[in-house]
Amino acid sequence: MHKAGDVVLGGLFQVHSVSVFRDLSFTSEPQQPACHGFDVLGFRWAQTMAFAIDEINRNSKLLPNVTLGYSLYDNCANLGIGFSAALYLVSGQEEQFILEETCIGTPPVLGIVGDSSSTPSIAISTVLGLYRVPMVSYFATCSCLSDRQKFPSFFRTIPSDAFQVRAMIQILKRFGWTWAGLLISDDDYGLHAAQSLHSDFIQSGEGCLAYLEVLPRDSDKAELRRIVDVMKKSTARVVTVFAHQSYMINIMEEVGLGNVTGLQWMTSEAWTAATELQTPHLMPYLAGTLGIAIRRGEIPGFRKFLQQIRPEHHNNSYRNSMVNQFWEYTFQCRFAPPPLGVDAGGALCTGQEDLKNVETEFLDISNLRSEYNVYKAVYALAYALDDMLRCEPGRGPFSGHSCGNLKRLEPWQLLYYLEKVNFTTSFGDQVSFDENGDPLPVYDIMNLLPLPDGRPRLQNVGEVKRTAKGEELMIDEDKIFWNFESKKPPRSVCSESCPPGTRMARKKGEPVCCFDCIPCSDGKISNETGWYSVLNMAVCRYMINMYSNTVLIFIDSIECSSCPEDFWSSPQRDHCVLKKTEFLSYNEPLGICLTATSLLGTCICAVVLSIFIHHRGTPIVRANNSELSFQILLSLKLCFLCSLLFIGRPRRWTCQLRHAAFGISFVLCVSCILVKTMVVLAVFKASKPGGGASLKWFGVLQQRGTVMILTSVQAAICTAWIVFASPSPHKNTQYHNDKIVYECAVGSTVGFAVLLGYIGSLAILSVLIAFIARNLPDSFNEAKLITFSMLIFCAVWVAFVPAYISSPGKYADAVEVFAILASSFGLLVALFGPKCYIILLKPERNTKKAIMGRGIES
């Protein structure tokens, strides 16, 4: 089709779907190819460009005093034919080969609207880019065409496949489909879509592909059956398709023969709106399909323009060759009679037939999608030309601030303005191009709905577009028809989400979406809900509610997270609980026994002390300095009571006081015993001739002073220990992972060792002196009792050291308390048991004579 004008725009459309090259023997001049299979929609696309140019020519505000013309070519769905047509358009040298007609003298075009698919657009724009001839495609979506280095003059009014892939990924994430199959066509459109899906969907950890199959170009039945068998055996319930409708017709025939149901199809814009696949016999398989579709638009006056199309009387006119073929196809008639002897059948066309009397999708403008893209492409070129012609001389963008001239227009000049074009259509859509020549991306989301009478209907259920906030997906889920018994979205995952308390374990040799769930180890949990950054770390299960503006993301943890220090995993491993605390408590049986024993010892000391006070005038109490006996009883009472500091939850003051009280109490006791032993030895020596001088060193004041000095040394040790390395509460988790053992850290092992060593040295000295005085002649020889008591004391504390070191947690405190109580009872019984026995049960022996061995015989 051709129309003259001041400026001519070219167009490439698929008016026929099949091309036949008659002679390719290379032995004679090849004949022109023949095109068959009239495509009504492709013809309507061409008419859309014609309508847009007529509308622009009638618009006094756009390109005033300039008439646009057009030259429209049929590419016959063939790369070679489309490529040749584009070269004829831009060179101005045209050799007509389509439909066996010839027309000469078409002026070169300023820009081209086309092509209708990616592969021809790649080939054509590669050449046109060398000469900076603008090319605006309405249906080529390959993301590779966004490469400005390779295709500097290519633009399009349909979004790139890169955006379409991201839109489909958003739908997959919306319904939690992380396990999907992929079918692609064997061309640039399918291969580049697969590459984008691999980088955006798989490598980013959003999901996995169960299979990827390339659909054959021809109807290879064996290959198609193999692909269908893969789909049937796969566990993926979602099938994503990037292929043209010609590929899908073949595969759907095999799907029908194999009765492959129970699949959720997701389709690209290439065949979402294809009427050839929207047939009742395919509804059992394709019903419920979700598809990406080109933005639907409205073109006022377009239907009236289509109704006014009429063929010309001159059948060989290039202008009307497409119209004549459309007429013949629609009314099943012929314009030219067949050659003699050939029976072609059908009546002759009169040209007066009425389109209103036939059912044809040609006049159905309720779903203008590709036509709307053609419409926007023509207007983009027109607005760019208008901006160029409105340039003020001397203020232009070209060399010397010059402007473009209508008489000497160059395509590269139009290219400059096309990059900056920005306008709004009558439908309200903004049209502009980014730095890659891509438009503002927006897609409709369609759903194939079977009507009660069995006929299919394609309904709009949402849209996906790019805004200033990013890519937004809006879907009305209540409108979607799901072709499943549950009437709900299917589950399509390789492995179900790991329940709380487990973690993912990748299956060897399988995609990341396929995994086993292994329980978390002790002390670790998995139960995470919320936002998470997924960079090959986890497989996400997304459930997004855009209408309520809430987002919930369930995450399959690859690693279980450790609980904080004071927490431990629950039995279900799904949350952390506070660790059990352990210390020597007053409430447990062991603590109760030790407390009772301590109080019992204290009470016994009090009873013995009261007995001694009551009988303080008797010889057995007064013998060998009764004051020291009272001090020993008081110190033993303190020893029993200090053991209570080791019971209960450790606190800073109890940790500091327990060892200080223990050390000072025992030193007080042992120092009294030491002095008492020394006094016994001094008395024995004084009884011998010349030994009276020894008693002057062991008077009452000297005895008190010695006890105070020895005790003060221990007090100084304890003070230094507390000041420089104070014992403090400590939470020990080394003994049990699920428990916190509260204990007192000694702060300084040296301080603790010095404290015990000092007590031990005094005890050993007492034993040695008492051992020397063991053979005193008194019938009641107190040195023997002291020796025996100190042996018990030393034996207890020698056994304490290894027991204390090997006892964990609260049992170390119990061992120390036991040692304190055992040594205290040993001293109490050994020193005061025999005396109490005499005082209470043998009062006749409680006389001076008896004590001196001159009384009653035992």
Salt bridges, closest charged atoms under 4 A:
ASP54 OD1 - LYS3 NZ 2.55
ASP74 OD2 - HIS16 ND1 2.58
GLU100 OE2 - ARG22 NH2 3.06
ASP186 OD2 - ARG217 NE 3.84
ASP187 OD2 - HIS244 NE2 3.64
GLU206 OE2 - LYS173 NZ 3.85
GLU213 OE1 - ARG226 NH2 2.51
GLU223 OE2 - ARG226 NH2 2.84
ASP229 OD2 - LYS233 NZ 3.17
GLU253 OE1 - LYS221 NZ 3.69
GLU254 OE2 - LYS221 NZ 3.93
GLU298 OE2 - ARG296 NH2 3.67
GLU371 OE2 - ARG44 NE 2.79
ASP386 OD2 - ARG390 NE 2.67
GLU392 OE1 - ARG395 NH1 3.22
ASP429 OD1 - ARG295 NH2 3.54
ASP438 OD1 - ARG156 NE 2.71
ASP444 OD1 - ARG295 NH1 3.78
ASP444 OD2 - ARG369 NH1 2.91
ASP453 OD2 - ARG455 NE 2.65
GLU463 OE1 - ARG295 NH1 2.99
GLU463 OE2 - LYS465 NZ 3.45
GLU471 OE2 - ARG166 NE 2.53
GLU471 OE2 - ARG466 NH2 3.90
GLU477 OE2 - ARG174 NE 2.95
GLU496 OE1 - ARG491 NH2 2.56
ASP516 OD1 - LYS507 NZ 3.90
ASP522 OD1 - ARG573 NH2 2.25
ASP556 OD2 - ARG541 NH2 3.32
ASP566 OD2 - LYS731 NZ 2.90
ASP574 OD1 - HIS575 ND1 2.73
GLU582 OE1 - LYS739 NZ 3.49
GLU588 OE1 - LYS810 NZ 2.69
GLU627 OE2 - ARG704 NE 2.69
GLU782 OE2 - LYS676 NZ 3.40
GLU782 OE2 - LYS835 NZ 2.65
ASP813 OD1 - ARG658 NH1 3.41
GLU816 OE2 - HIS659 NE2 3.41
